[in-house]
Amino acid sequence: MSGTYPTSPVFQEVDFRSVHYNVTSETQSGRTQVRNLGGQRWEFSAKYSVLLRSDFQPVHAFILKQRGMLETFQIALPQISKQTGSASGTILVNGAHSVGDTTIAVDGMTGTFKAGDVIKFAHSKVYMITDDVTASAGAATVSIQPPLVAALADNEAVTYDDVEFTVRLNNDVQEYALMSASRVTFEVDFIEAV
C-alpha cells in the first residue's frame, strides 16, 4: 500500500458505482435466470474542476507513484465517506460474525445510522448500511450489503465516519489535458481493492 490520496484539491464530481458479479441466461421463451457468483466491489470516477498546473502537480505525482494498477492506496470520498446519521461513540462489533452475514450486532453506539452510509471493519472491504437504525441502550443491529467477506471478532472496531476505501487505479494509462495559462483538466477512475 502506498499512502493516502491527496485531499486537496477536492473533486468537483464523483460517480459512484456498485458492481456485482452475476451470470444471466435467457431461454427462447423469454424466461431469464440470474445466478450470483458472489463478490461485489465499489468503483468510482472522480473529476476535478479546471485546476492550475501547480495545484494539480501533487495529485499527478501521487498518481505516478501508483505505477498504474500495481499499487493500492487509501482514499476518503468527500461526501460518501462522511456519515449522514448522528452515530457517535466507540462502536464495536457485538459477538462474532461469519463470512456471508448481512446483519451485524454492535454496541457502544448512540444516535442513528442512515441507509446509504458506509462502514468498515478491521479489513479492507467497505460496506453500505441498507436500513436506518437507531441505537437502543447502546446497542443496534445493522443491515449491510454486500455480505461480509471476512469474519468479524467480538469487540472489533467499526469505522463509521471518514471511512477510507482501499483502492487502486482502474487502468494503467493516466492522462490529463493541459490548456492555455497552465490550466489542467483531469478525471481519474478507481476500483476497490478487496
C-alpha positions, -999 to +999 in steps of 0.1 A: +000+000+000+014+033-010-003+060+011-034+081+011-047+100-019-043+138-016-073+156-001-066+188-018-078+199-043-112+184-038-132+166-065-158+185-084-178+154-091-178+117-082-197+090-100-201+061-075-210+025-086-216-009-070-206-038-092-220-073-085-209-105-103-239-123-118-244-147-147-276-142-167-291-166-192-324-162-212-344-190-228-361-187-262-394-184-244-381-153-226-375-167-192-345-152-175-323-169-149-298-150-129-271-166-107-249-147-083-213-157-084-206-138-052-185-108-047-190-071-051-168-041-053-171-003-054-159+017-084-159+054-089-148+081-113-137+114-099-135+146-119-117+178-109-128+213-119-102+232-140-070+234-119-039+254-121-010+231-130+007+240-097-024+227-078-025+196-099+011+185-097+009+168-062-021+148-074-003+138-106+029+129-087+008+106-064-009+090-094+025+083-110+037+066-077+010+041-081+026+027-113-008+022-130-029-005-113+000-020-094-003-003-060-032+001-036-039+032-015-065+048+008-090+074-003-118+092+016-145+105-007-157+139+005-194+132+006-196+094+006-172+087+034-189+111+058-219+097+077-253+114+074-266+099+106-259+110+141-240+079+153-213+086+179-192+067+204-167+039+202-188+014+183-177-022+185-189-054+169-211-074+195-203-111+191-186-130+163-200-128+128-193-151+099-184-146+062-217-140+044-236-123+073-256-092+064-268-082+098-241-071+124-248-066+161-229-036+175-226-019+209-212+013+223-233+033+199-255+063+204-276+080+177-286+068+143-270+051+112-287+061+080-293+039+050-267+047+023-239+055+048-208+033+046-189+015+073-158-005+076-144-032+100-109-044+106-103-054+069-102-035+037-138-040+024-163-012+027-200-020+033-231+001+028-258+003+055-291-007+039-317+004+066-319+032+091-311+020+126-312+039+159-293+026+189-312+014+220-294+012+253-261+015+233-268-015+210-281-019+175-283-044+147-270-030+114-280-044+080-253-042+054-245-050+018-226-067+004-224-097+027-193-099+049-162-110+030-142-117+062-153-129+097-156-104+125-145-109+160-163-097+192-153-061+201-138-054+166-139-016+160-164-002+135-153+028+114-184+048+105-172+084+097-145+094+073-144+059+060-114+052+038-117+030+008-087+008-002-085+012-040-062+010-070-064+029-103-088+014-128-063+013-156-026+016-164-029+048-185-035+081-168-036+113-189-046+149-184-053+179-207-030+209-203-048+240-216-035+276-221-024+295-190-012+263-174-048+251-167-054+213-163-085+191-166-083+156-151-106+127-144-095+095-126-111+061-122-107+039-090-117+004-082-119-011-047-091-035-039-106-063-019 
